[in-house]
Amino acid sequence: MWLAVIAILIGLAILVWSADVFIDAATALAKKFNAPSFLIGVIILGVGTSAPEMVVSALAALEGSPELALGNAYGSNIINIALVLGATVLISPVIIHKGVIKRDLPILVVITALATWQLRDGRLSLADGLVLLASLIIVLGIQIILSLRESKSNNEEATIENARATEEHPSLMRGLGSLVIGLSMLVASSQAIVWGAVELATFWGLGELIIGLTIVAIGTSLPELVASLSAARKGEHDMALGNIIGSNIFNTLGVVGIAALIAPITVSPIILSRDMVTMGLITLLLVVLCGFAFMGKRSFGRTSGSTLVLFFVGYTVWLMQTASI
């Protein structure tokens, strides 16, 4: 048991460090190639902070623990909104812009509905995985096209910004080296977490789904928490909220899609009645809170943050009460 606990703790520590190295390197390289700021802030950062979930879920599926993969993805989505975003706006309120209301949140609602619909028969098949990954490509394409259009309107400002970033960031070879190191350590630490989580699930008599929804989901959501807090403190409000929305999109489409491609997943009824309901409710709550903040022309601040954190506490209590189901 203690070996499994040590493996998880060390794995989580290395996971956070390696994700940070990966994000910094990816951002530096993106700026060197003059990528639009939206791609850096949402897509690059979103992929980077979702990389732990992707690797953990893929390894879990490969090792015959598909429910751990599913619990990790959906649990991370719930934690990202309720705990990560809630804690972030408690410390530093964010500003809601029109693009979030008209584009990002509707996309998140649609893919959450798609994920719920796919689970209606209690199984995620290879075809379901392909649909999810195809949807991810479409969403990325839409985001890239829109970001390129937006960047044209302030091309001069972006050029100056990227020129400064090029001067400030390290050489191309150093950036590539950091990227490789970050990804390598990401894989190694994720494998340790999967092994430790499965061992604990067996020892405690808990299902892999519960372990995935709690220990692993919280651990792999730490990069989102660090990135969002850092972005909010630096005044990058769009990046802080975009990181959460982007990560949830990648988790739902990419993480679950990859896991389903590796091995078909039989879904427990409790996932639909508890976890998917929770994920749907927290997503709708986010839409409502953001809508009120936008229409009222005020920041998404401490009242909204407290509401989200209280939602997380309630979900955690419900999760523990149904742990034996």
N, C-alpha and C positions, 0 to 999 in steps of 0.2 A: 504493500500500500504506500509506504513512505517513498519508495523509489518512484512510484507513479506521480505522487505529489511534487517531488523534487523536479521530475521531468517537466511537469506542467509549469511550475514556477520559473524554472530556467528558460523553458521554451517561450513563455510569455514575455520575459525580459528581453530575450534576443529578438523576438518577434517585433516588439515595439521599436527597438534600435534599428533593426534591418529595414523595417518599413520606412522609418525616418530617413535613413540613408538612401533608400530607393526613391522616395518622393523628392528629396533634394536634388539627386542626380538627374531624375527625369525632368524636373522643372528647369534645371540649369541647361540641359541639352535642348529642351523645347525653346527656351529663350535664345539660345545660340543660333537656332535655325529660324528665328523670327516667327514662331508660331503665334497665332492670335491669343490674347490673354484669356479668352473664354476657354480655349482648349487646355491651357495650362491650369486654370483655376478649377474647372469642372471635370473635364475628361481626364487629363493627366493626373490630377489629384484624386479624382474619383476612382480611377483604375488603381492607383497606388495604394489608397487606403482600403480598397476592396481586395487587394491581392492576398492578404492573409486568409480571408474567407474563401477565396477561390482555391488556394493551395490546400488548406485544411479540408475543405469539402471534397476535393478531388482525391486526396489521399485516403480520406474516410471511405469513399465509395470504392476505391481500389482495394482497400483492406476488408471489404465486406461489411461496412457499417454505414449503409446509406441513410438511415434515420438520423445519425449524427450529422451527416452532411446537410440534411434538410433542416434540422433543428438549428444548426449553426447559421444558415442563411436567413431563415425567418426570424430567429431570435435576434440576430444582429440588426435586422430591419426595425424591429420593435425597440431595441435598445438605442439605435441611432437617433430615432425621433424622440422617444420618451426621456431617455437619460442623457445622451450626448448633447442633443440640441437643447434640451431643457436646462442642463447644467451650464451650457455655453451662454444662453441668453440671461441666465441669472447673474452671471458675471459681467457680461457685456451685451446689452440689447443690440439687435440687428435691424436694419432697415429693409422693408419689403418693397421690391420694385415691380413694375408692371409685368416684366418678362417672367418672373416667378409665378405670378397669378395666371397669366395667359398661356404659358408654354410648359414650364417645368412641372408644376403641380398637376395639371391635367394628364400629362404623360405618366406621372407616378400613379395616379388613380387608375388609369387604363391598364397598366401592367400588373397592378395589384389585383384588379378584377380578373385579368387573364390567368394569373397564377391560381386564384381561387377556383375558377371554372375548370382548370385542368385537373384539379384534385377531386372533382365531383364523383369520379368512379373509384376513388381510393387507390389510384396507381399513377405513377409517372413513368411513361414509356420512353423508348428511344425517339418516337415521333414527337412526343411532348418536348423533349430536350432540344430537338431540331427546331421546333417552332419558337422556343424561348431564345435560342441563339440567333435565329433569323431575325426575331424582333429586336434583339440587342443591336444587330448590324443596322437595321432600319432606324432605330432611335439615334444611334451614333451618327448616322448619315444626316439625319435631320438637324441634330445639334451642331455638327460641323458646318453644314451649309448656312444655317442661321448665324453662327458665330462669324463666318467669313463675310457675310453680308454686313453684319454690324461693324466689323473691323474696318470696312471700306469707308465708313462715314467719319471715322477719326483716325485715318491712316497715318497722318503726320505725327499725332500724339503717340501712336503705337510704335512707330519707327524710332522715335526718340527714346521711348521707354525701353525697347529691346536693345538699342545701342548701348544704353547705360548698363543693362543687365549683362550684355556680352562682356563689358569691361570688368564687371564685378565678379562674374562667375569663373571658375577654374577652366583649364584647358579641356579640349575635346577628349583626349585620351584619359585624363583624370576623371572626367565625368562618366565615360564608358566603364572605367574600372570600378567606380563607386556603384554603378548600376549593376554590374555583374556580381560584386560582393554582396550588395543588398539582396538581390534575388536568390543567391546561393544560400545565404543565412536564413532567408525567409522560408525556403523549402526545408532546411534542416530543423529549424525551430518548430515549424508547423507539424512535421512528422513526430517530433517529441510530444507535442500537445495532443495529437490524435491518439498516440499510444497510451499516454497517461490518462486521458479521458475515458478510453475504453476500459482500461484496467480499473479505474475508480467506479465506473458504472457497474462492472461485474462484482467488485468488492462490496459496494453498498446495496446491491440488489436493485439499483435504479435503471430505468431504460436509457438507452443511448440518446433518445430524443430529449429527455430532461437534461442530461449532461450537455448536449449540444446547445440547448436553449439558454443555459445558465453559464457554466464555467467557460466553455469554448466561445460562446457568442459574446460574452463580456470581454474576454481576452482579445478576440480579434477585432473588437470595436474600439479598442484603445487608440489605434492610429487615427481614427476619425475624431475621437475626443481631443487628442493633442493637436491635430491639424485645425479643427474648428475653433478651439480656444485661441490658438496662435493667430489665426486669421481675424477673429473678432477683435482681439486686443490691438491688432495693427490697423484696425479700421476697414478691413476687407470684408464687409458684411455680406456681399454677394457670394464671396468665396466660401464663407462659413456655412451659409445655408445651402449653397450649391453643392458643397462637399457631401452633406447629408443626403440630399435628394439624389445626387449622382451615384453615391455609394449604394443606396437602396435599389436604384435601377439596375446597377451591375449585380448586386446580390440576387435579386429576383430573377433576372434573365440569364446572366452569365454563370453565376455560382451554381444555381439549381440546374440550369441547362447542361453544364459540363458534368455534374454528378449523374444526371439522368442518362447522358450518353454513355458514361462508363458502366453503369449498372442500373437496370429498371428499379424503381423504388416503390415498395408497397407502403401506402400511407395509412397510419393509424387513424381511426375515427376521431380521436381526441384532437388531432392536428386541425381538422376542419372546425370542430365545435369550440375549440379554445384558442389555438394559436393563429389560425387564419382570421377568425372573428376579431381577435385582438389587433392583428396587423391592419385589417381593414378599418377598424374603429380609430386607431391612432393616426392612420393616414388621413381619414376624413376630419379628425380633430385638428390636424395640422392645417388642412385646407381652410377650415372655418376660422381658426385663430389668425392665420395669415391674411385671410380675407377681411376680417374685422380690423386688423392693424393697418392694412392698405387703405381701406375705405375711410377709416378714421384718421388717416394721415399721421399715424403715430408709430413708434418703434415696436418691434416684436420683442417685448421686454419681460420683466420679472413676473408679472401676473401670468403670462402665457407659459413662462418657464416653470413656475410653481405647479401649474395645471398639468404639464407634461410629466414632471417628476412624480407627482402624486399618482398619475396614471400608471407609471412604471412600478411604484410601490404596490398598488392594487393588483397589477398583473403578476408580480412576483409572489404575493401571498396566494393568489389563485393557483399559480403554478405549483407551489409547494403543497397545497391542499390536494391537488389532483396528481401528485407525483407517482402515486401507486397505481394509477389507472392505466 
